[in-house]
Amino acid sequence: MQSDTTYDVVVVGAGTAGIPCAVHAAQGGARVLLVEKDSKIGGTLHVTGGHMAAAGTRRQAEHGIEDSPQAHLEDIRRISQGTARDDLIRIVAEHAADTVDWLAERGFAFAPETPRIVYGHEPYTVARTYYGKDEGLSILEVLRPELERTQESYDLTVWTDAVVGELRTGDDGGVIGVSVLRAGSEVEVDADAVVLATGGYAADAELFEELEHAPLVSAAARTSTGDGLHLGLAAGARLQGAGTHLPTFGGLPDPRNPNRANWSDRQRLTSERPPREIYVDRHGRRWVAEDEESIDEKERALTRIAEQTFWTVFDDAALSLSTGGMNQMVVGQEPDDVRAMVDTRPGLHSAATLEELARAAGIDEAGLVQTVAGYNRAVAEGHDPDFGRTYLPAPIAAPPFYAIRNHAITLVTFQGLDIDASFGVRDEAGEVIAGLYAVGEVIGAGATCGNSFCSGMLVTPALTFGRLLGARLADAQARAQAYS
């Protein structure tokens, strides 16, 4: 075993929350070690859309948009239906503008259309969502050079390809450091504070099943293997966010790995284009109004159907009309592209009759035939008695017929380590575990989104909490040294 190493702060995970935490702690005067298990830094920033939300930014002012942290807070409460933690979302609302402005000062490349209202989630009342030209990578393009500058000028060390295997605890149960496997050797590191910023568990099928009791098809980063939860639980931490899990609405599982999904390979949401299809479950039954404007309502309905799996069913006439950008049936695919995918892309089927289509797709034949007949009657009568769908453009009657299998997709995970408003991790008794902190998705999306998807309320809290905690830990270290 190598000789012990001592730091003021150890940050585990060099991603959205971990990098700003390490940077601010080091710039505040602390001796910091940032540990990353992957060979590269960035975590989920390599796969996320990087949406942020903030009220009162300089960019809003430049666009003549009036907004306030209080209005942002009220929108979060409304969208989450009061299920997000009020103490934490208040911190986000009050400090998010500083975070976005901080990125802007360092050259963040805003997408030109931002800030805007995003309709892929329940919308805000004001344009306050931001993202970069290169999505999450735009954030990383700011954080990476900031990290490098901090390494050059302050006491910040970065280890990649290094796995934290254990939180080291003292006799009183407090965390006093970490054990790290690096270059084939175990290194014991002492630290006054350990920050877990390791992301979620959407790439840990076993933990996901244990916590959510739902099938997992994930589009999350492959490094999201629940490391921080495993470490925290072993140290006596408790979890928060039970019952808040919500999947995103429907995606196409990866044909090479049914437990994975490529988020860019999905059907265009009907909130983005008029629906010419119907959604059916394994029994061939419709289960929601396809033109329902609330994506939140659709996501909740999806959790109630068997295996969270459904098929979009349509005819060739509908496919022929689905051309051009936002009008496409499948993102990036013109009608002939979709036709070419039949029988080559698992989960996409076509047949001359509905009965044949049902057999090919694994849908109940009688149920599908009956459902399509009922839908066609609704089109003829201009009224959907089952779900109240109002957009009824044409019957499903022009063969060949198509079915595309969709599944609820997990982008983020909702349970995580319970923290107080100072980001200290709490144990089963609700007491803070000395020396242990957590920020980012490791605290669970439910903490800042509740049982909902609230635009920007995953990336923004990670960045903001990381910045705030890093600065506070540096201040605490400075005070301790002043009195020593």
ZIRA-V714855 format. One line per field, one symbol per residue. burial: # if it has 24 or more other ideal C-beta (glycine too) atoms within 12 Angstrom, else .. A space follows every 10 residues. Layout:
burial=???
//
This chain:
burial=....#.#### ########## ########## ########.. ########## #######.## ....#.#.#. #######.## ..###..##. ########## ####.#.#.# ...#####.# ####.##### ##..###### ####.##..# #..####### .###.####. ...####### .#....#### ########## #####.##.. ##.####### #.######## ########## #..####### ####....## #.#.###### #.######## ########## ##.####### ###.#.#### ######.##. .#....#### #.#.#..#.. ##..#.#### #..#..##.# ###.#.###. ##.###.##. ...#..#.#. ####.#...# ########## ########## #.#####... .######### ########## ########## ########## #######... ....
//
